[in-house]
Amino acid sequence: MRIFLAVLARDLRLSLRHGADTLAALLFFVATASLFPLAIGPAPDTLGRIAPGIIWVCALLAALLPLDRLFGADLEDGSLDLLLLSGLPAFAVAGAKALSHWLVTGVPLLLAAGPMAVMLRMPEDAIPALLLGLVIGSLLLSLFGTMGAAIVLGARRGGVLLPLLVLPLLTPVLIFGAAAADAAAGGFSPRPHLLLMGAMLAAAVPLCPLAAGAALRAAAE
């Protein structure tokens, strides 16, 4: 556990030094979501109806931006070999990377999602369901994204392959997350959609780090 926390703290320190990645993801999220009212008009009913989908799609794309650097820099400078030789299993190294990505990218996007929902005229009753779904969904984004980043590590044009690999896996997350907010906006319970997302998270927590760890060992060899 001590080594896991040390790896996590190291990644957080590196992320603070390269804060432009987090800022770029936030600016991309805000700028992209802000374009929709300009394109479809400022009608409150129209914006409120499609706001959950807008926020989910923008958050998904923004979370993908820092993934290509998640393991790439460590592979280039040899840090990945040291991490794998630190005594921490490869799946735990991947888990620390996923948690670091969520803390550095997922949490800021969550904080920005609330104001963006208000700006897009989303019904107030639906905002808690949206944010709760984003908490679960952002964790899934980090887990699937970490697994994808590990799989394409060292591949030619890995930055192009990564979205093609991760986006299909995240499609159910997008569907259920937006559906939970839509249900709450319509006066229905978002619980079934959130439970399905929770089940996906329960499966992804052990499986994604294991797959990412196996990919890291293959890339290091």
Accessible surface in RSA format (square Angstrom, percent):
REM  Atomic radii and reference values for relative SASA: ProtOr
REM  Chains: A
REM  Algorithm: Lee & Richards
REM  Probe-radius: 1.40
REM  Slices: 20
REM RES _ NUM      All-atoms   Total-Side   Main-Chain    Non-polar    All polar
REM                ABS   REL    ABS   REL    ABS   REL    ABS   REL    ABS   REL
RES MET A   1   165.92  85.9 123.02  81.4  42.90 102.1 103.58  88.1  62.34  82.6
RES ARG A   2   191.95  80.6 183.16  93.4   8.79  20.9  83.27 113.8 108.67  65.9
RES ILE A   3    54.22  30.9  53.36  39.8   0.85   2.1  54.12  39.0   0.10   0.3
RES PHE A   4    40.97  20.5  40.97  25.4   0.00   0.0  40.97  24.8   0.00   0.0
RES LEU A   5    90.72  50.5  87.24  62.4   3.48   8.7  87.53  61.5   3.19   8.6
RES ALA A   6    55.85  51.4  43.85  67.7  12.00  27.3  51.99  73.2   3.87  10.2
RES VAL A   7     7.50   4.9   6.20   5.6   1.30   3.1   7.46   6.5   0.04   0.1
RES LEU A   8    19.10  10.6  19.10  13.7   0.00   0.0  19.10  13.4   0.00   0.0
RES ALA A   9    38.54  35.4  35.68  55.1   2.86   6.5  38.00  53.5   0.54   1.4
RES ARG A  10    53.01  22.3  52.77  26.9   0.24   0.6  30.24  41.3  22.77  13.8
RES ASP A  11     6.59   4.6   5.82   5.8   0.76   1.8   4.93  11.6   1.65   1.6
RES LEU A  12    51.86  28.9  51.53  36.9   0.32   0.8  51.53  36.2   0.32   0.9
RES ARG A  13   129.93  54.6 128.04  65.3   1.89   4.5  56.40  77.1  73.53  44.6
RES LEU A  14    55.16  30.7  54.70  39.1   0.47   1.2  54.88  38.5   0.29   0.8
RES SER A  15    28.49  24.1  19.40  25.9   9.09  20.9   9.90  21.1  18.59  26.0
RES LEU A  16   148.37  82.6 126.23  90.3  22.14  55.7 127.67  89.7  20.70  55.7
RES ARG A  17   180.50  75.8 142.03  72.4  38.46  91.6  54.49  74.5 126.01  76.4
RES HIS A  18    87.11  47.6  81.07  56.4   6.04  15.4  55.80  57.5  31.31  36.4
RES GLY A  19    32.94  40.6   0.00   N/A  32.94  40.6  25.20  69.1   7.74  17.3
RES ALA A  20    73.97  68.0  63.88  98.6  10.09  22.9  67.34  94.8   6.63  17.6
RES ASP A  21    47.23  33.1  43.76  43.6   3.47   8.2  11.49  27.0  35.75  35.7
RES THR A  22    24.87  17.7  24.53  24.9   0.34   0.8  22.10  29.7   2.77   4.2
RES LEU A  23    99.63  55.5  98.73  70.6   0.90   2.3  99.32  69.8   0.31   0.8
RES ALA A  24    51.00  46.9  42.42  65.5   8.58  19.5  47.65  67.1   3.36   8.9
RES ALA A  25     1.12   1.0   1.12   1.7   0.00   0.0   1.12   1.6   0.00   0.0
RES LEU A  26    44.53  24.8  44.43  31.8   0.10   0.3  44.53  31.3   0.00   0.0
RES LEU A  27   105.68  58.9 104.24  74.6   1.45   3.6 104.70  73.5   0.98   2.6
RES PHE A  28    71.34  35.7  65.24  40.4   6.10  15.9  70.76  42.9   0.58   1.7
RES PHE A  29     0.08   0.0   0.08   0.1   0.00   0.0   0.08   0.0   0.00   0.0
RES VAL A  30    59.53  39.2  59.53  53.9   0.00   0.0  59.53  51.7   0.00   0.0
RES ALA A  31    56.72  52.2  49.13  75.8   7.59  17.3  55.71  78.5   1.01   2.7
RES THR A  32    30.66  21.8  30.12  30.5   0.54   1.3  23.89  32.1   6.77  10.2
RES ALA A  33     0.00   0.0   0.00   0.0   0.00   0.0   0.00   0.0   0.00   0.0
RES SER A  34    37.75  31.9  33.31  44.5   4.44  10.2  26.60  56.6  11.15  15.6
RES LEU A  35   106.85  59.5 105.52  75.5   1.33   3.3 105.61  74.2   1.25   3.4
RES PHE A  36    65.92  33.0  64.89  40.2   1.04   2.7  65.92  40.0   0.00   0.0
RES PRO A  37    25.51  18.6  21.66  19.7   3.85  14.0  21.73  17.9   3.78  23.5
RES LEU A  38   147.26  82.0 114.73  82.1  32.53  81.8 118.53  83.2  28.73  77.3
RES ALA A  39    85.70  78.8  44.66  68.9  41.04  93.3  53.62  75.5  32.08  85.0
RES ILE A  40    73.76  42.0  43.31  32.3  30.46  73.4  51.44  37.0  22.32  60.6
RES GLY A  41    22.51  27.8   0.00   N/A  22.51  27.8  20.85  57.2   1.67   3.7
RES PRO A  42   106.68  77.7 102.47  93.4   4.21  15.3 102.49  84.6   4.19  26.0
RES ALA A  43    48.17  44.3  41.80  64.5   6.37  14.5  47.76  67.3   0.41   1.1
RES PRO A  44    70.56  51.4  67.43  61.5   3.14  11.4  67.78  56.0   2.79  17.3
RES ASP A  45   118.40  82.9 108.93 108.4   9.47  22.4  33.86  79.7  84.54  84.3
RES THR A  46    42.33  30.1  42.33  42.9   0.00   0.0  20.94  28.1  21.40  32.3
RES LEU A  47     6.09   3.4   6.09   4.4   0.00   0.0   6.09   4.3   0.00   0.0
RES GLY A  48     7.53   9.3   0.00   N/A   7.53   9.3   4.90  13.5   2.63   5.9
RES ARG A  49   158.98  66.7 140.25  71.5  18.73  44.6  76.23 104.2  82.75  50.2
RES ILE A  50    60.94  34.7  55.18  41.1   5.76  13.9  60.42  43.5   0.52   1.4
RES ALA A  51     0.00   0.0   0.00   0.0   0.00   0.0   0.00   0.0   0.00   0.0
RES PRO A  52     2.26   1.6   2.26   2.1   0.00   0.0   2.26   1.9   0.00   0.0
RES GLY A  53    26.71  32.9   0.00   N/A  26.71  32.9  23.90  65.6   2.81   6.3
RES ILE A  54     8.19   4.7   4.87   3.6   3.32   8.0   7.18   5.2   1.01   2.7
RES ILE A  55     0.00   0.0   0.00   0.0   0.00   0.0   0.00   0.0   0.00   0.0
RES TRP A  56     2.07   0.8   2.07   1.0   0.00   0.0   2.07   1.1   0.00   0.0
RES VAL A  57    56.18  37.0  56.18  50.9   0.00   0.0  56.18  48.8   0.00   0.0
RES CYS A  58     0.04   0.0   0.04   0.0   0.00   0.0   0.00   0.0   0.04   0.0
RES ALA A  59     4.72   4.3   4.72   7.3   0.00   0.0   4.72   6.6   0.00   0.0
RES LEU A  60    12.93   7.2  12.89   9.2   0.03   0.1  12.89   9.1   0.03   0.1
RES LEU A  61    62.74  34.9  60.08  43.0   2.67   6.7  60.18  42.3   2.57   6.9
RES ALA A  62     0.00   0.0   0.00   0.0   0.00   0.0   0.00   0.0   0.00   0.0
RES ALA A  63     4.76   4.4   4.73   7.3   0.04   0.1   4.73   6.7   0.04   0.1
RES LEU A  64    21.81  12.1  14.73  10.5   7.09  17.8  14.73  10.3   7.09  19.1
RES LEU A  65    81.60  45.4  65.33  46.7  16.28  40.9  68.31  48.0  13.29  35.8
RES PRO A  66    18.85  13.7  12.32  11.2   6.53  23.7  16.25  13.4   2.60  16.2
RES LEU A  67     1.92   1.1   1.44   1.0   0.47   1.2   1.44   1.0   0.47   1.3
RES ASP A  68    85.76  60.1  62.96  62.7  22.80  53.9  21.78  51.3  63.98  63.8
RES ARG A  69   112.30  47.1 101.69  51.8  10.60  25.2  41.36  56.5  70.94  43.0
RES LEU A  70    24.54  13.7  17.26  12.4   7.28  18.3  21.47  15.1   3.07   8.3
RES PHE A  71     1.78   0.9   0.80   0.5   0.98   2.5   0.80   0.5   0.98   2.8
RES GLY A  72    17.08  21.1   0.00   N/A  17.08  21.1  15.95  43.8   1.14   2.5
RES ALA A  73    40.35  37.1  34.21  52.8   6.14  14.0  36.44  51.3   3.91  10.4
RES ASP A  74     6.03   4.2   5.85   5.8   0.18   0.4   0.87   2.0   5.17   5.2
RES LEU A  75    60.25  33.6  46.50  33.3  13.74  34.6  46.78  32.9  13.47  36.2
RES GLU A  76   154.58  88.7 116.13  87.9  38.44  91.5  47.66  92.2 106.91  87.3
RES ASP A  77   101.88  71.4  63.68  63.4  38.20  90.3  46.17 108.7  55.71  55.6
RES GLY A  78    28.68  35.4   0.00   N/A  28.68  35.4  24.62  67.6   4.06   9.1
RES SER A  79    21.40  18.1  20.65  27.6   0.75   1.7   4.09   8.7  17.31  24.2
RES LEU A  80     0.73   0.4   0.73   0.5   0.00   0.0   0.73   0.5   0.00   0.0
RES ASP A  81    67.19  47.1  65.48  65.2   1.71   4.0  22.38  52.7  44.81  44.7
RES LEU A  82   127.12  70.8 121.52  86.9   5.61  14.1 122.10  85.8   5.02  13.5
RES LEU A  83    13.68   7.6  13.25   9.5   0.44   1.1  13.68   9.6   0.00   0.0
RES LEU A  84    37.92  21.1  17.82  12.7  20.11  50.5  17.92  12.6  20.00  53.8
RES LEU A  85   146.22  81.4 115.92  82.9  30.31  76.2 119.65  84.0  26.57  71.5
RES SER A  86    45.23  38.2  18.94  25.3  26.29  60.6  30.82  65.6  14.41  20.2
RES GLY A  87    65.20  80.4   0.00   N/A  65.20  80.4  38.52 105.7  26.69  59.8
RES LEU A  88    17.48   9.7  13.76   9.8   3.72   9.4  14.17  10.0   3.31   8.9
RES PRO A  89    64.94  47.3  52.93  48.3  12.01  43.7  64.68  53.4   0.26   1.6
RES ALA A  90     7.89   7.3   2.14   3.3   5.75  13.1   2.14   3.0   5.75  15.2
RES PHE A  91    90.94  45.5  90.49  56.0   0.45   1.2  90.49  54.9   0.45   1.3
RES ALA A  92    15.78  14.5  11.87  18.3   3.91   8.9  15.78  22.2   0.00   0.0
RES VAL A  93     0.00   0.0   0.00   0.0   0.00   0.0   0.00   0.0   0.00   0.0
RES ALA A  94     0.42   0.4   0.07   0.1   0.34   0.8   0.13   0.2   0.29   0.8
RES GLY A  95    16.34  20.1   0.00   N/A  16.34  20.1  12.32  33.8   4.02   9.0
RES ALA A  96     0.00   0.0   0.00   0.0   0.00   0.0   0.00   0.0   0.00   0.0
RES LYS A  97     8.93   4.4   8.93   5.5   0.00   0.0   1.01   0.9   7.92   8.4
RES ALA A  98     4.74   4.4   4.11   6.3   0.63   1.4   4.39   6.2   0.35   0.9
RES LEU A  99    61.62  34.3  57.28  41.0   4.34  10.9  60.99  42.8   0.63   1.7
RES SER A 100     4.45   3.8   4.45   5.9   0.00   0.0   0.45   1.0   4.00   5.6
RES HIS A 101     7.98   4.4   3.61   2.5   4.37  11.2   7.93   8.2   0.05   0.1
RES TRP A 102    43.05  17.3  43.05  20.8   0.00   0.0  43.05  23.0   0.00   0.0
RES LEU A 103    65.52  36.5  53.05  37.9  12.47  31.3  53.11  37.3  12.40  33.4
RES VAL A 104    29.37  19.3  24.27  22.0   5.10  12.3  28.93  25.1   0.44   1.2
RES THR A 105     3.03   2.2   2.24   2.3   0.78   1.9   0.60   0.8   2.43   3.7
RES GLY A 106     3.87   4.8   0.00   N/A   3.87   4.8   3.80  10.4   0.08   0.2
RES VAL A 107    44.06  29.0  44.06  39.9   0.00   0.0  44.06  38.3   0.00   0.0
RES PRO A 108    26.47  19.3  23.53  21.4   2.94  10.7  25.12  20.7   1.35   8.4
RES LEU A 109    10.30   5.7   8.95   6.4   1.35   3.4   9.32   6.5   0.97   2.6
RES LEU A 110    28.83  16.1  22.39  16.0   6.44  16.2  23.17  16.3   5.66  15.2
RES LEU A 111   133.17  74.2 116.90  83.6  16.27  40.9 120.86  84.9  12.31  33.1
RES ALA A 112    18.78  17.3  11.80  18.2   6.97  15.9  18.18  25.6   0.59   1.6
RES ALA A 113     0.51   0.5   0.51   0.8   0.00   0.0   0.51   0.7   0.00   0.0
RES GLY A 114    12.69  15.7   0.00   N/A  12.69  15.7  12.66  34.8   0.03   0.1
RES PRO A 115    87.14  63.5  75.71  69.0  11.43  41.6  82.20  67.9   4.94  30.7
RES MET A 116    11.89   6.2  11.89   7.9   0.00   0.0   0.68   0.6  11.21  14.8
RES ALA A 117     0.00   0.0   0.00   0.0   0.00   0.0   0.00   0.0   0.00   0.0
RES VAL A 118    97.35  64.1  89.74  81.2   7.61  18.3  91.83  79.8   5.52  15.0
RES MET A 119    81.32  42.1  62.91  41.6  18.41  43.8  47.02  40.0  34.30  45.4
RES LEU A 120     0.00   0.0   0.00   0.0   0.00   0.0   0.00   0.0   0.00   0.0
RES ARG A 121   131.02  55.0 114.56  58.4  16.47  39.2  31.26  42.7  99.77  60.5
RES MET A 122     8.46   4.4   0.13   0.1   8.32  19.8   0.13   0.1   8.32  11.0
RES PRO A 123    55.97  40.8  44.68  40.7  11.29  41.0  55.97  46.2   0.00   0.0
RES GLU A 124   148.32  85.2 136.29 103.1  12.03  28.7  49.29  95.3  99.03  80.9
RES ASP A 125   120.50  84.4 102.75 102.3  17.75  42.0  27.52  64.8  92.98  92.7
RES ALA A 126     0.00   0.0   0.00   0.0   0.00   0.0   0.00   0.0   0.00   0.0
RES ILE A 127    23.93  13.6  23.93  17.8   0.00   0.0  23.93  17.2   0.00   0.0
RES PRO A 128    86.43  63.0  77.56  70.7   8.87  32.3  82.80  68.4   3.63  22.6
RES ALA A 129     9.23   8.5   3.97   6.1   5.27  12.0   7.98  11.2   1.25   3.3
RES LEU A 130     0.09   0.1   0.00   0.0   0.09   0.2   0.09   0.1   0.00   0.0
RES LEU A 131    56.43  31.4  56.26  40.3   0.17   0.4  56.43  39.6   0.00   0.0
RES LEU A 132    91.58  51.0  88.86  63.6   2.72   6.8  91.36  64.2   0.22   0.6
RES GLY A 133     0.03   0.0   0.00   N/A   0.03   0.0   0.03   0.1   0.00   0.0
RES LEU A 134     5.57   3.1   5.57   4.0   0.00   0.0   5.57   3.9   0.00   0.0
RES VAL A 135    56.37  37.1  56.37  51.0   0.00   0.0  56.37  49.0   0.00   0.0
RES ILE A 136    24.70  14.1  24.70  18.4   0.00   0.0  24.70  17.8   0.00   0.0
RES GLY A 137     0.00   0.0   0.00   N/A   0.00   0.0   0.00   0.0   0.00   0.0
RES SER A 138     8.71   7.4   7.76  10.4   0.95   2.2   8.03  17.1   0.68   1.0
RES LEU A 139    47.44  26.4  47.23  33.8   0.21   0.5  47.23  33.2   0.21   0.6
RES LEU A 140     0.00   0.0   0.00   0.0   0.00   0.0   0.00   0.0   0.00   0.0
RES LEU A 141    10.02   5.6   7.92   5.7   2.10   5.3   7.92   5.6   2.10   5.7
RES SER A 142     2.50   2.1   2.50   3.3   0.00   0.0   1.64   3.5   0.86   1.2
RES LEU A 143    18.98  10.6  18.37  13.1   0.61   1.5  18.51  13.0   0.48   1.3
RES PHE A 144    28.04  14.0  28.04  17.4   0.00   0.0  28.04  17.0   0.00   0.0
RES GLY A 145     0.00   0.0   0.00   N/A   0.00   0.0   0.00   0.0   0.00   0.0
RES THR A 146     2.97   2.1   2.97   3.0   0.00   0.0   2.97   4.0   0.00   0.0
RES MET A 147    25.97  13.4  25.97  17.2   0.00   0.0  14.25  12.1  11.72  15.5
RES GLY A 148     0.05   0.1   0.00   N/A   0.05   0.1   0.05   0.1   0.00   0.0
RES ALA A 149     5.83   5.4   2.69   4.2   3.14   7.1   3.26   4.6   2.57   6.8
RES ALA A 150     1.10   1.0   0.00   0.0   1.10   2.5   0.00   0.0   1.10   2.9
RES ILE A 151    87.62  49.9  65.64  48.9  21.98  53.0  66.44  47.8  21.19  57.5
RES VAL A 152    18.58  12.2  14.80  13.4   3.78   9.1  16.57  14.4   2.01   5.4
RES LEU A 153    23.38  13.0   8.10   5.8  15.28  38.4  11.24   7.9  12.14  32.7
RES GLY A 154    65.46  80.7   0.00   N/A  65.46  80.7  27.39  75.2  38.07  85.3
RES ALA A 155    47.85  44.0  24.54  37.9  23.31  53.0  34.22  48.2  13.63  36.1
RES ARG A 156   215.13  90.3 197.01 100.4  18.12  43.1  86.56 118.3 128.57  77.9
RES ARG A 157   186.32  78.2 164.49  83.9  21.83  52.0  60.56  82.8 125.76  76.2
RES GLY A 158    13.49  16.6   0.00   N/A  13.49  16.6   8.85  24.3   4.64  10.4
RES GLY A 159    46.76  57.7   0.00   N/A  46.76  57.7  22.55  61.9  24.21  54.2
RES VAL A 160    88.96  58.5  82.74  74.9   6.21  15.0  87.14  75.7   1.82   4.9
RES LEU A 161    78.11  43.5  77.08  55.1   1.03   2.6  77.08  54.1   1.03   2.8
RES LEU A 162     5.62   3.1   5.62   4.0   0.00   0.0   5.62   3.9   0.00   0.0
RES PRO A 163    41.89  30.5  41.89  38.2   0.00   0.0  41.89  34.6   0.00   0.0
RES LEU A 164   121.25  67.5 106.84  76.4  14.41  36.2 109.33  76.8  11.92  32.1
RES LEU A 165    62.08  34.6  55.08  39.4   7.00  17.6  59.56  41.8   2.53   6.8
RES VAL A 166     0.12   0.1   0.12   0.1   0.00   0.0   0.12   0.1   0.00   0.0
RES LEU A 167    58.73  32.7  56.12  40.1   2.61   6.6  56.38  39.6   2.35   6.3
RES PRO A 168    84.41  61.5  67.40  61.4  17.01  61.8  73.18  60.4  11.23  69.8
RES LEU A 169    67.49  37.6  60.49  43.3   6.99  17.6  64.02  45.0   3.46   9.3
RES LEU A 170     1.16   0.6   0.73   0.5   0.44   1.1   0.73   0.5   0.44   1.2
RES THR A 171    61.80  44.0  60.05  60.9   1.75   4.2  44.76  60.1  17.04  25.8
RES PRO A 172    50.85  37.1  49.88  45.5   0.97   3.5  50.85  42.0   0.00   0.0
RES VAL A 173     0.85   0.6   0.85   0.8   0.00   0.0   0.85   0.7   0.00   0.0
RES LEU A 174    43.30  24.1  42.58  30.5   0.72   1.8  42.85  30.1   0.45   1.2
RES ILE A 175   100.03  56.9  92.78  69.1   7.25  17.5  98.15  70.7   1.88   5.1
RES PHE A 176    54.38  27.2  54.38  33.7   0.00   0.0  54.38  33.0   0.00   0.0
RES GLY A 177     0.03   0.0   0.00   N/A   0.03   0.0   0.00   0.0   0.03   0.1
RES ALA A 178    15.62  14.4  15.62  24.1   0.00   0.0  15.62  22.0   0.00   0.0
RES ALA A 179    25.51  23.5  20.93  32.3   4.58  10.4  23.77  33.5   1.74   4.6
RES ALA A 180     0.00   0.0   0.00   0.0   0.00   0.0   0.00   0.0   0.00   0.0
RES ALA A 181     0.00   0.0   0.00   0.0   0.00   0.0   0.00   0.0   0.00   0.0
RES ASP A 182    71.20  49.9  61.67  61.4   9.53  22.5  26.25  61.8  44.95  44.8
RES ALA A 183    15.37  14.1   8.38  12.9   6.99  15.9  14.83  20.9   0.54   1.4
RES ALA A 184    13.85  12.7   5.13   7.9   8.72  19.8   7.53  10.6   6.32  16.7
RES ALA A 185    45.94  42.2  17.37  26.8  28.57  65.0  17.98  25.3  27.96  74.1
RES GLY A 186    50.03  61.7   0.00   N/A  50.03  61.7  29.21  80.1  20.82  46.6
RES GLY A 187    72.18  89.0   0.00   N/A  72.18  89.0  36.90 101.3  35.28  79.0
RES PHE A 188   151.35  75.7 140.80  87.2  10.55  27.5 145.48  88.2   5.87  16.8
RES SER A 189    69.30  58.6  51.52  68.8  17.78  41.0  45.76  97.4  23.54  33.0
RES PRO A 190    30.96  22.6  30.96  28.2   0.00   0.0  30.96  25.6   0.00   0.0
RES ARG A 191   156.72  65.8 154.95  79.0   1.76   4.2  50.95  69.6 105.77  64.1
RES PRO A 192    76.77  56.0  71.48  65.2   5.29  19.2  75.86  62.6   0.91   5.7
RES HIS A 193    47.96  26.2  47.96  33.3   0.00   0.0  31.30  32.3  16.66  19.4
RES LEU A 194    21.62  12.0  19.24  13.8   2.37   6.0  19.26  13.5   2.36   6.3
RES LEU A 195    98.16  54.7  91.58  65.5   6.58  16.5  92.33  64.8   5.83  15.7
RES LEU A 196    87.16  48.5  85.87  61.4   1.29   3.2  86.45  60.7   0.72   1.9
RES MET A 197     0.00   0.0   0.00   0.0   0.00   0.0   0.00   0.0   0.00   0.0
RES GLY A 198    26.54  32.7   0.00   N/A  26.54  32.7  21.14  58.0   5.39  12.1
RES ALA A 199    62.39  57.4  47.58  73.4  14.81  33.7  54.65  77.0   7.74  20.5
RES MET A 200    44.08  22.8  36.71  24.3   7.37  17.5  39.94  34.0   4.14   5.5
RES LEU A 201    31.93  17.8  31.93  22.8   0.00   0.0  31.93  22.4   0.00   0.0
RES ALA A 202    70.75  65.1  49.97  77.1  20.79  47.3  59.27  83.5  11.48  30.4
RES ALA A 203    50.91  46.8  42.62  65.8   8.29  18.9  50.45  71.0   0.46   1.2
RES ALA A 204     5.16   4.7   1.17   1.8   3.99   9.1   5.16   7.3   0.00   0.0
RES VAL A 205    81.93  53.9  78.13  70.7   3.80   9.2  78.13  67.9   3.80  10.3
RES PRO A 206    66.61  48.5  56.67  51.7   9.94  36.1  65.45  54.0   1.16   7.2
RES LEU A 207   110.76  61.7 107.34  76.8   3.43   8.6 107.71  75.6   3.05   8.2
RES CYS A 208     5.35   4.0   4.53   5.1   0.82   1.9   1.74   4.4   3.61   3.9
RES PRO A 209    15.37  11.2  13.32  12.1   2.05   7.4  15.16  12.5   0.21   1.3
RES LEU A 210    94.59  52.7  88.05  63.0   6.53  16.4  88.53  62.2   6.06  16.3
RES ALA A 211    41.62  38.3  28.73  44.3  12.89  29.3  37.47  52.8   4.15  11.0
RES ALA A 212     0.41   0.4   0.41   0.6   0.00   0.0   0.41   0.6   0.00   0.0
RES GLY A 213     0.22   0.3   0.00   N/A   0.22   0.3   0.22   0.6   0.00   0.0
RES ALA A 214    48.23  44.3  41.66  64.3   6.57  14.9  42.61  60.0   5.62  14.9
RES ALA A 215    18.60  17.1   8.91  13.8   9.69  22.0  16.13  22.7   2.47   6.5
RES LEU A 216     0.00   0.0   0.00   0.0   0.00   0.0   0.00   0.0   0.00   0.0
RES ARG A 217   117.80  49.5 116.31  59.3   1.49   3.5  49.34  67.4  68.47  41.5
RES ALA A 218    69.06  63.5  50.11  77.3  18.95  43.1  53.84  75.8  15.22  40.3
RES ALA A 219    34.17  31.4   3.54   5.5  30.63  69.7  15.44  21.7  18.73  49.6
RES ALA A 220    37.89  34.8   9.82  15.2  28.06  63.8  11.54  16.3  26.34  69.8
RES GLU A 221   178.82 102.7 112.12  84.8  66.70 158.8  64.81 125.3 114.01  93.1
END  Absolute sums over single chains surface
CHAIN  1 A    10610.4       8741.0       1869.3       7786.4       2824.0
END  Absolute sums over all chains
TOTAL         10610.4       8741.0       1869.3       7786.4       2824.0
